[in-house]
Amino acid sequence: MPEVIKNVQRWAKQVAERPAVKRGRIVNRTNGPLNEQLHERHDASDFENHTEDKRQS
């Protein structure tokens, strides 16, 4: 069983490192660092141009 847990943890870490997962985690986020908050997403460019740190500056 410990080997299974180790494999699941490894898999979860690999998934978390995927660019699409990283982008998805910031959508609709309203807390944490401002550069990791994207309150509304309507276009792919929103990840580059409309995070809260850019909107507030």
N, C-alpha and C positions, 0 to 999 in steps of 0.2 A: 504493500500500500504506500509506503513512503516514496517509492520510485514513481508511482502514479502521480502523487502530489507534486513531485519535482518536475515531472513532464508537463503537468498542467500549468505550473508556475512559469516554466520556460516558454510554453505556448502563449500564455497571457502577455508575457513581456514582449515576445515577437509581434504579437498583434498590436500592442500599445505603441510600438515603434513605427508602424505603418503611417505614411503621410496622411492618408485619408482618415484614419482614426484620430490622429492629432488634430486635423481640421475639424472633424465632427465634434470633438470634445469642447471646442470653444463656442459652438453655435448655441444660442439662447443662454449662455452663461452670464450671470449677473454679479458674480463675486470673484475674488481672486485678482491677480494682476490684470491691469487694464489691457495689456497687449494680448491677453488670452480671453478676452470677452468680445463676442460678436452677438449683439442682442437680436439682430434680424439678418437673415441671409437671403438675398434675392438673386445674386449673381456670383460667379466664381471669383470675380475681382474683389468682392466684399472682404475676403480674407486678407487681401493686400491693402485695401483702401479704407475700410470702415470699422476696424476694431476700435474699441472705446478710447484707447490711447491716442489714436489719430483723430477721432471725432472731438475729443476734449481739448486738443491743442490748437 
